[in-house]
Amino acid sequence: MPYSGSTEGFRSAGRVLISQALARLQLAQRTPLTVTCSGEARYLDPDLAQWAFERFVCLGTCDSLVDAMMLVSTRLGSGDITCGDDPALGFTPQLIAVIDAAQGLVMTGEVSNGGVTWVQPVASDAEVRAVVALACRQRTEAQHLADSGKHAEASGLRRRAAATEGRLVDPFWRDAAHLALLQRWAA
């Protein structure tokens, strides 16, 4: 009796090698990854302490997502993230972003208590729409709070909206980001 099953799921060894080579080429075009940190800078002088402003700091570049995550853990653990040479300027890290060479978002993490909580990336285009809608609502609410003079609450909600938008990982990196988070949770 002849086998009547479909062979569409099987690929020849040549096709597998070609697809692996193409994947490596695509990855090579999107590396190195740049790790940045946004946060609040504030002068340590009590007379200037009320003047806080947002700053972005480049933490470095890496060749892999795992290396980027390790760089973040190391830098946050050592507490050596600063936003300049001025010793009177303090910096509070708030959000980590890993960006590829094509400016695609690879992964985002929220900083708290000297560590990072990596944000779960979206899994589908439908989820992208829901995340964008949520971030828009958060930013609208933040603006209403700011208009009411509740600036601290507005600032916190804007940070929350930025973290929500951090789920909008470039489609090229979604699977890798999910896998990296799974491996981190398993460890």
Secondary structure, 3 states (H helix, E strand, C coil): CCCCCCCCCCCCHHHHHHHHHHHHHHHHHCCCEEEEEEEEEEECCCCCCCCEEEEEEEEEEECCHHHHHHHHHHHHHHCCCCCCCCCCEEEEEEEEEEECCCCCEEEEEEEECCEEEECCCCCCHHHHHHHHHHHHHHHHHHHHHHHCCCHHHHHHHHHHHHHHHCCCCCCCCHHHHHHHHHHHHHC
